[in-house]
Amino acid sequence: MIYEIAIEVPFDYENLCLGVLNAVKPDNITAPSGIEIEMECRNAVLRITVRGFDVGILTIRNTVDDIFMHLLSAYRVLQILTK
């Protein structure tokens, strides 16, 4: 079975989107086996697609939870730095 989750996160401007993308992108390298993560910024919207191939739903959920935690951390840091 293949699971696919698409997430869109709007930002106030493109540079903040790109900063968050660059901050969390290295975390995708350590994704569990069977998980594929794609990320891109377009028009100040971060688009994330998580696909799971022959993995359990809990693996997908945990991966998405990790992505959200990393996004929130990166966003908070970049928000502080851009003030």
N, C-alpha and C positions, 0 to 999 in steps of 0.2 A: 504494500500500500504506500502511496505517496501523499504526504501532507504538504500543504503550502499555505503560508501565512504572509499577507502583505500588510505593511505598516507604513503610514505616511505621517511625518512630523513636520508641520509648518514652522518656519522661523521668520523673524522680523526682516532679515536680509540675508543675501546669498553667502557673504563671508562667514557669518555665524554658522550657517548650515555646513559649509565646507570645513570649518574648524572642528565642529563636532564630528563630522565624517572622518576626518584625518585622525582624530583622537581615538575613535573606537574601532577603526578599521583593523589595526593589528590584532585585536581580540578575536577577529574572525578566523585567524590562522589556526587557533587552537580549538575550533569547533569539533564536536564529537564526530566520530566516523558515521557516515551516512547523512550528515547535515551539510547543506550548501547555503551560504549566505551571500546575497548580493545587496550592495548599497550604492546609492547615487544621489547627488543633489541636482535638482532641476527647479529653477525659478523659486529658490529659497525653500524648497520642500525636500526633506530627506526621505527618500523612498527605500524601504528595506523589504527584501523578500527572503523568507526562510523556507527552505524545502527540506523535507525529511524523506529519505528513501529507505524503506524497510527498517524503520526505527519506531519505538513506542511513542505514544502521544505524550508521555511524561518527559521524554527526551526533548521533544519539540517545545513543550511548555517551559522547561528549565532553560533552554537556549534563549527563548524569547524573554524570559525573566532576566537573564544575564544581560541581554542587549539593552533592555530598559534601564537596568541599574547603571550600566556604563554610559548610556546616553544622558541620564540625569546628572551623573558626576561630571561628565565632560561639559555639559551645558552650563552647570553652575560655575565651574572654573572659568570658562570662557566669558560668561556673563560678568563675572567680577573683573576680569582683565580688561574688558572693553568699556568699563565705566569711566 
